[in-house]
Amino acid sequence: MIKIERLTLGFFQSNCYILWDSESPECVIIDPGEEVKRIISVIELYKLKPVAILLTHCHIDHCAGVKELVEKYSIPFYMHRDEVPIYKSIPEQGMWFGFFYSNPPEPENFLEDGEEIQFGNLKIKALHFPGHSPGLLCYLIEDMLFTGDLLFQGSIGRTDLPGGSDEKMYHSLKKLRKLPQNLRIFPGHGEETELGFEMENNPFLLEIAEQDF
């Protein structure tokens, strides 16, 4: 059984997820933003062993904690190759909000659309959904989809930030609507929801349906 700990962190109130299988202490960290000490405290509380970091995208509220966690645990981190320019701008992103971040570790591990990776009993499929950012990845694990800033409860990610695209977001939402409706959605901000509920109630997904009618 997969266990999930959600932490809502920092100034941006972004969600970081720690996932592990009940049969193993190995865990994966999705989108470590701010307040790395809180992430470490959960890992120590449950006596977990981090084995990887998965980034949905590289805005600072989702990846600013990578450097500290990589230095502490010597673990790899994964992203889509199209996120590299945004990832390397972490110090500049921080300056926009009055935060100081040093240069992050060099990215080495990249995932493509549809690629599957496995850590212990956790089988994870990466799905590419650009629009909010060029290389946004969602992570599919059994009936759970970790959407970063693609989809929220009742809303979607903004497209007016550097690298955003209304056109790409439109095609990503069309692609999203083809996934199983029973998927549990774990977004980058806000509360958990379900894809079927969002397809019937989220105005952005409803607009896509109307345009395709």
C-alpha positions in Angstrom: 0.0 0.0 0.0 1.3 3.4 -1.0 1.5 6.0 1.8 1.4 9.7 1.1 2.4 12.6 3.3 1.5 16.1 1.9 3.3 19.1 3.2 2.1 22.6 2.2 5.1 24.8 2.4 6.3 28.3 2.6 5.3 31.7 1.2 3.8 30.1 -1.9 1.8 27.4 0.0 2.9 24.8 -2.6 2.4 21.1 -2.0 5.3 18.7 -1.5 4.5 15.0 -1.4 6.5 12.2 0.2 5.6 8.7 -1.1 6.6 5.3 0.1 5.4 1.7 0.1 4.3 0.2 3.4 6.6 -2.7 2.8 9.8 -0.6 2.3 11.3 2.5 3.9 12.4 3.9 0.5 10.6 7.1 -0.4 10.3 9.5 -3.3 9.9 13.3 -2.8 7.8 15.2 -5.3 8.3 19.0 -5.6 10.4 20.0 -2.6 9.9 23.7 -2.4 10.6 25.8 0.7 10.9 24.7 4.4 13.3 21.8 3.7 13.6 21.2 7.5 9.9 20.2 7.6 10.5 17.7 4.8 13.4 16.2 6.6 11.4 16.0 9.9 8.8 13.9 8.2 11.4 11.6 6.7 13.0 11.1 10.1 9.6 10.7 11.8 8.7 7.7 9.6 12.3 6.5 9.4 12.3 6.7 5.6 15.2 6.5 3.2 14.9 9.0 0.3 15.9 7.5 -3.1 14.8 10.2 -5.6 13.3 13.6 -6.1 10.7 14.1 -8.9 10.0 17.6 -10.1 6.8 18.4 -11.9 8.4 21.7 -13.1 11.0 24.2 -12.0 9.4 27.3 -10.6 11.1 27.9 -7.2 8.0 27.0 -5.1 8.4 23.4 -6.5 12.1 22.9 -6.6 14.0 25.3 -4.4 14.7 22.6 -1.9 16.5 20.3 -4.3 20.0 21.4 -3.5 19.7 20.9 0.2 18.1 17.5 -0.1 20.6 16.3 -2.7 23.5 17.4 -0.5 22.0 15.7 2.6 20.9 12.4 1.0 23.0 12.1 -2.2 20.0 11.2 -4.3 19.2 11.8 -8.0 16.5 14.3 -9.1 14.4 14.0 -12.2 12.7 16.5 -14.6 11.8 17.0 -18.2 14.7 18.4 -20.3 12.6 21.4 -21.4 12.6 22.7 -17.8 16.4 23.1 -17.7 16.4 26.9 -18.5 13.8 27.6 -15.8 15.6 25.3 -13.4 18.9 27.2 -13.9 17.2 30.5 -13.3 16.4 29.5 -9.6 18.6 32.4 -8.2 16.9 34.9 -10.5 13.5 33.6 -9.6 14.3 34.0 -5.9 15.4 37.6 -6.5 11.9 38.5 -7.9 10.5 37.7 -4.4 13.3 38.9 -2.3 14.7 35.4 -1.6 18.3 34.3 -2.0 19.1 30.9 -3.6 22.5 29.8 -4.8 23.1 27.9 -8.0 21.4 24.5 -7.9 23.1 21.2 -8.7 23.6 20.4 -12.4 20.6 18.4 -13.8 21.5 15.0 -15.1 18.3 12.9 -15.1 15.6 13.6 -17.6 12.2 11.9 -18.2 10.2 11.9 -21.4 6.5 11.6 -22.0 5.3 8.1 -21.2 8.6 7.0 -19.6 8.3 4.7 -16.6 10.7 4.4 -13.7 10.6 2.3 -10.6 11.9 2.8 -7.1 11.3 -0.3 -4.9 7.6 -1.1 -5.3 6.7 2.4 -6.6 6.1 2.2 -10.4 5.9 5.7 -11.7 4.9 6.9 -15.2 5.9 10.4 -16.4 3.4 12.3 -18.6 4.3 15.6 -20.3 1.7 18.4 -20.1 3.3 21.7 -21.2 1.4 25.0 -20.9 2.1 26.3 -17.4 5.8 25.6 -18.2 7.5 24.0 -21.1 8.5 20.7 -19.5 5.8 20.2 -16.9 5.5 16.5 -16.0 2.6 14.8 -14.2 3.4 11.6 -12.3 1.0 8.7 -12.6 1.2 6.1 -9.8 -1.6 3.5 -9.8 -4.8 5.6 -9.6 -3.0 8.8 -8.4 -1.9 11.6 -10.6 0.4 14.3 -9.2 -0.3 17.3 -11.4 2.0 20.1 -10.2 0.6 23.3 -11.6 -1.3 21.7 -14.5 -4.6 21.1 -12.7 -6.0 22.3 -9.4 -9.4 21.8 -7.7 -11.6 24.1 -9.8 -8.8 25.7 -11.7 -5.6 25.3 -13.8 -2.1 26.7 -13.8 -1.5 30.1 -15.1 0.1 30.5 -18.5 1.5 34.1 -18.3 4.8 33.2 -16.6 8.0 32.8 -18.6 7.7 29.6 -20.7 3.9 29.5 -20.4 1.7 28.9 -23.4 -2.1 29.2 -23.8 -1.9 27.0 -26.9 0.1 24.3 -25.2 -2.1 24.4 -22.2 -5.2 23.9 -24.4 -3.7 20.7 -25.9 -2.6 19.5 -22.5 -6.1 19.8 -21.1 -7.5 17.9 -24.1 -4.9 15.2 -23.4 -5.8 15.2 -19.7 -9.5 14.7 -20.4 -8.6 11.3 -22.1 -7.3 9.9 -18.9 -9.4 7.6 -16.6 -12.0 9.7 -14.7 -11.4 7.8 -11.5 -7.9 9.2 -11.1 -7.2 10.9 -7.8 -5.6 14.3 -8.4 -2.8 15.6 -6.1 -2.2 19.1 -7.2 0.8 21.5 -6.7 -1.5 23.8 -4.7 -4.7 23.2 -2.8 -6.7 20.1 -1.9 -6.9 16.7 -3.5 -9.6 16.2 -6.1 -10.7 13.6 -8.7 -10.4 13.9 -12.5 -14.0 13.0 -13.1 -15.2 15.7 -10.7 -13.0 18.2 -12.4 -14.3 17.2 -15.9 -17.8 17.9 -14.7 -17.2 21.0 -12.6 -13.9 22.7 -13.6 -14.7 25.6 -15.9 -11.5 25.2 -17.9 -12.1 21.5 -18.6 -15.7 22.2 -19.4 -14.7 24.9 -21.9 -12.4 22.3 -23.6 -15.3 19.9 -23.8 -17.6 22.6 -25.3 -15.0 23.5 -28.0 -14.7 19.8 -28.9 -18.4 19.2 -29.1 
